[in-house]
Amino acid sequence: MGVNWELTAKISTWVLNAALVTCGVLAILNWSAFVWIIGSAGLGTFLEILGIVCLVYILVAGCCLLPFQSRLKMSYLQLREASCCQYTTIFFSILLFAFFTTVGLLALLPLPVTDAYSQRHANDVFSRADTNKDHKLDFHEFSEYTLQLESFRGRGNDSSFRSLMSRVFDAMDHNGDGFVTEASMNAGVTQALKPTRERFGWAMTTIGLIVAIFSVMFWCWYASFKRAKVEQDLPQERGEDEALMGNEDDAGFLPDQLDESPHEYHEADHPADGLSSRGQPYSSNGVFNDLDEHKV
């Protein structure tokens, strides 16, 4: 019993689409990690919208094209007729793979360029909070600066929030001396962003791999159609239609000929001498004048 490749393709694409939706939602929920990498909220929003559009495109292709051999065959025939579309399809697949994979790797790898914005932000916070300029922060300076922020203003009497600030301060106080230095704050911010960056990075990298798998599946179908010479089916069908029309002509069953009158005037049947092929005179309407032989 042979393998049903179309059923296998359907099951595979359904599983990959489920993984694509899961990774897409995970990436969108943790998109703030990417903003911390590039350091631009506006650019981050634009790329988030672009990423959502690309995800929808990949999902539609995975749901509406790859699981169905008939639709793949139609796509193959269209690409065979327009070679420029083949290169566009290949280029677009590579572009999608490069976009998602590059963004994912930037989030996963702790490179100086990816940590630059978060470190600048941490240094700026440290300089603002260090009111006595002794290059170290105590808990009082840290809490006063935090409560001045718009997001946390008015929460100074909230015991649970003050407990949270205490835990954050202790996490950055690496040596436990009650002070936070600039270096320890940079390390604390990096450590705090690490879980978000990892979730976002793995989600984007997985999406890139799904794009690669979808592309390989499509071009494998394309190669199988090319080996089977599917495009030769169309000329054969047209040839059969033309042969069928030719047989109808030979049999004399064309609709145009059914309405012809048996006495219709034809120029070729009327020589210039005014006599018919039987040597009888004819009138202008092509009907014989001499009908004596038909008289009783």
Backbone hydrogen bonds, N-H to C=O, Kabsch-Sander energy under -0.5 kcal/mol:
donor,donor_aa,acceptor,acceptor_aa,energy
5,W,3,V,-1.3
8,T,4,N,-2.3
9,A,5,W,-2.5
10,K,6,E,-2.1
11,I,7,L,-2.5
12,S,8,T,-2.4
13,T,9,A,-2.5
14,W,10,K,-2.3
15,V,11,I,-2.2
16,L,12,S,-2.6
17,N,13,T,-2.6
18,A,14,W,-2.0
19,A,15,V,-2.2
20,L,16,L,-2.3
21,V,17,N,-2.5
22,T,18,A,-2.2
23,C,19,A,-2.6
24,G,20,L,-2.4
25,V,21,V,-2.5
26,L,22,T,-2.2
27,A,23,C,-2.5
28,I,24,G,-2.2
29,L,25,V,-2.3
30,N,26,L,-1.2
31,W,28,I,-1.3
33,A,30,N,-1.7
34,F,31,W,-1.0
35,V,31,W,-1.3
36,W,32,S,-1.9
37,I,33,A,-1.0
38,I,34,F,-2.5
39,G,35,V,-2.4
44,G,40,S,-2.2
45,T,41,A,-2.3
46,F,42,G,-2.2
47,L,43,L,-2.6
48,E,44,G,-1.8
49,I,45,T,-2.3
50,L,46,F,-2.4
51,G,47,L,-2.6
52,I,48,E,-2.2
53,V,49,I,-2.3
54,C,50,L,-2.4
55,L,51,G,-2.3
56,V,52,I,-2.4
57,Y,53,V,-2.2
58,I,54,C,-2.5
59,L,55,L,-2.5
60,V,56,V,-2.6
61,A,57,Y,-2.3
62,G,58,I,-2.4
63,C,59,L,-2.0
64,C,60,V,-3.1
65,L,61,A,-1.5
66,L,61,A,-1.9
68,F,65,L,-1.5
69,Q,67,P,-0.6
72,L,68,F,-2.0
73,K,69,Q,-2.5
74,M,70,S,-1.9
75,S,71,R,-2.4
76,Y,72,L,-2.5
77,L,73,K,-2.4
78,Q,74,M,-2.0
79,L,75,S,-2.3
80,R,76,Y,-2.2
81,E,77,L,-1.3
82,A,78,Q,-1.1
83,S,81,E,-0.5
85,C,82,A,-0.6
86,Q,82,A,-0.8
87,Y,83,S,-1.4
88,T,84,C,-1.9
89,T,85,C,-2.5
90,I,86,Q,-2.2
91,F,87,Y,-2.7
92,F,88,T,-2.7
93,S,89,T,-2.0
94,I,90,I,-2.2
95,L,91,F,-2.4
96,L,92,F,-2.3
97,F,93,S,-2.3
98,A,94,I,-2.6
99,F,95,L,-2.3
100,F,96,L,-2.2
101,T,97,F,-2.2
102,T,98,A,-2.3
103,V,99,F,-2.2
104,G,100,F,-2.1
105,L,101,T,-2.5
106,L,102,T,-2.3
107,A,103,V,-1.6
108,L,104,G,-1.6
109,L,105,L,-2.7
111,L,109,L,-2.1
115,D,111,L,-1.6
116,A,112,P,-0.7
119,Q,115,D,-2.1
120,R,116,A,-2.3
121,H,117,Y,-2.5
122,A,118,S,-2.2
123,N,119,Q,-2.5
124,D,120,R,-2.2
125,V,121,H,-2.4
126,F,122,A,-2.4
127,S,123,N,-2.3
128,R,124,D,-1.8
129,A,125,V,-2.4
130,D,126,F,-2.1
131,T,129,A,-2.0
133,K,130,D,-0.8
137,L,180,V,-2.4
142,F,138,D,-2.2
143,S,139,F,-2.8
144,E,140,H,-2.4
145,Y,141,E,-2.1
146,T,142,F,-2.1
147,L,143,S,-2.3
148,Q,144,E,-0.7
148,Q,145,Y,-0.7
149,L,145,Y,-0.6
149,L,146,T,-1.1
152,F,149,L,-0.9
153,R,149,L,-0.8
155,R,152,F,-1.5
158,D,155,R,-1.2
159,S,157,N,-0.8
162,R,158,D,-2.3
163,S,159,S,-2.1
164,L,160,S,-1.8
165,M,161,F,-2.4
166,S,162,R,-1.9
167,R,163,S,-1.9
168,V,164,L,-2.2
169,F,165,M,-2.5
170,D,166,S,-2.4
171,A,167,R,-1.9
172,M,168,V,-1.4
173,D,169,F,-1.4
174,H,172,M,-1.6
176,G,173,D,-0.7
180,V,137,L,-2.3
185,M,181,T,-2.0
186,N,182,E,-2.0
187,A,183,A,-2.2
188,G,184,S,-2.1
189,V,185,M,-2.6
190,T,186,N,-2.2
191,Q,187,A,-2.3
192,A,188,G,-2.2
193,L,189,V,-1.9
194,K,190,T,-0.9
197,R,193,L,-2.5
198,E,194,K,-2.5
199,R,195,P,-2.3
200,F,196,T,-2.4
201,G,197,R,-2.9
202,W,198,E,-2.6
203,A,199,R,-1.9
204,M,200,F,-2.4
205,T,201,G,-2.4
206,T,202,W,-2.2
207,I,203,A,-1.9
208,G,204,M,-2.1
209,L,205,T,-1.9
210,I,206,T,-2.3
211,V,207,I,-2.3
212,A,208,G,-1.9
213,I,209,L,-2.4
214,F,210,I,-2.8
215,S,211,V,-2.3
216,V,212,A,-2.3
217,M,213,I,-2.6
218,F,214,F,-2.4
219,W,215,S,-2.3
220,C,216,V,-1.9
221,W,217,M,-2.0
222,Y,218,F,-2.3
223,A,219,W,-2.3
224,S,220,C,-2.2
225,F,221,W,-2.5
226,K,222,Y,-2.1
227,R,223,A,-2.4
228,A,224,S,-2.0
229,K,225,F,-0.6
229,K,226,K,-0.6
230,V,225,F,-1.9
232,Q,229,K,-1.5
233,D,230,V,-2.0
234,L,231,E,-0.5
236,Q,232,Q,-1.4
237,E,233,D,-2.0
238,R,234,L,-2.1
239,G,235,P,-2.4
240,E,236,Q,-2.1
241,D,237,E,-1.9
242,E,238,R,-2.1
243,A,239,G,-2.2
244,L,240,E,-2.1
245,M,241,D,-2.1
246,G,242,E,-2.0
247,N,243,A,-1.9
248,E,244,L,-1.6
249,D,245,M,-1.7
250,D,246,G,-2.0
251,A,247,N,-1.8
252,G,248,E,-0.7
252,G,249,D,-0.9
253,F,248,E,-2.0
257,Q,254,L,-1.3
258,L,254,L,-0.7
258,L,255,P,-0.9
259,D,255,P,-0.7
260,E,257,Q,-0.7
264,E,261,S,-1.6
269,D,266,H,-1.0
270,H,267,E,-1.3
274,G,271,P,-1.3
276,S,280,Q,-2.5
279,G,276,S,-2.0
282,Y,274,G,-0.9
283,S,287,V,-1.8
286,G,283,S,-1.9
289,N,281,P,-1.5
290,D,281,P,-0.7
291,L,289,N,-1.3
294,H,291,L,-1.4
295,K,292,D,-1.4
